[in-house]
Structures are given as structure tokens and as C-alpha cells.
Amino acid sequence: MSIQTVGIIGAGTMGNGIAQVAAIAGLKVIMIDVNDAALAKGVATLTGSLERLVAKEKLQASDRDAAIARIETSTDYAKLAAADIVIEAATENVDLKHRILKQIEAAARPDAIIASNTSSISITALAATLGTPERFIGMHFFNPVPLLQLVEVIRGIQTSDATFDAVRALTEKLDKSPIGACAIRRASSSTAFWCR
């Protein structure tokens, strides 16, 4: 799967950082949050971050403007129907994440990948919320997202190879370095691996 549009749930520190790196990489971004004030704050934060990159001559002003133009904001989950992947970047609260994942699954295309930026909650347990756990994966960015290179790509027990491969390719497209748990393909039955 070629990922061209990234949906992001949450415009906070992690969400707006992910939106920034995706937009700089040339991807369309749909950033969703609970209200317009949260979205405006997230856009202001990432705009300020881009301005600093321009001031340090690490980014051209034209690239800043193009990145900002690629970001759409909304409070409407229905907008996620256009996304190839949706990354949940909400607070580390299991119940909240379960509710959000159900909303994502209801709004996203059946072939869209669903990912969580969680750093501590079991990917397998979160996947159990979904009717299609094979398309669910962990995509844990480190803070601050625009500056740190590593992204932990975490398979759940039912995550498909296609999902893993697409997310690893996306991570590299974002100019990040994928690392991960359970990164060894299941086809190698003699090789031990673990998933969380």
C-alpha cells in the first residue's frame, strides 16, 4: 500500500509533531481533535516549529508554506475516510483509546491501516477493540517528534505482514528510523519473536 494521506487523532504535542513531519514529507494530513480550540493550538505549535526551522535555514520558506497547506483540521471523524493510515495520538488512557479506535474503525476505509502512538499499552490488547486487528499496529514516535529519529514499530499478535511493511516504509518516508518489537516476519517459524 502506498500511503499518501495520514489521519491523526489528537492535535497535542505528539499529534502536531507527527502532522509536521508527515506534511514536510509531502503527505496530506487530516488532524482531528475534540474542538476547534485544540486544533488551533496544535496548528500554532507546528507552525512555530516550522518557523524555527526556516530561521535556522534547515527548511525553505516555500517548503514551510507547502507543508502547512497540506494539513487539514477537523472535529469530524468522517474526514478520515480519505486517509490511508490513521494514527491515534491521544492521552495514555486505555478506555479513551478504545473509544477512539472504535470511532476510527467506523469512519476509516476498510483497507486503511490503524495505528496507535502508545508507549505503554499492549498493542494486542488495543487491537482486540477492532473487528480487523490485522490492520492495527503500534507506531510510537519519540518526543519531540520533529527532532528525534527513532520510531518504534510494534506488531500485535494479529498484525499482518502487509501492515507492518507499509508502516515501516512510511516511517522511512518520514525520514525516521524504524525500530521495533516483533519486527521479525512470522514466516520464520524457527525464530523467536515477541509482540506486545
Beta strands, then each sheet from edge to edge (+ up, - down):
strand 1: 5-9
strand 2: 28-32
strand 3: 71-74
strand 4: 85-88
strand 5: 113-116
strand 6: 136-141
strand 7: 150-155
strand 8: 177-179
sheet 1: 3+ 2+ 1+ 4+ 5+ 6+ 7- 8-
end
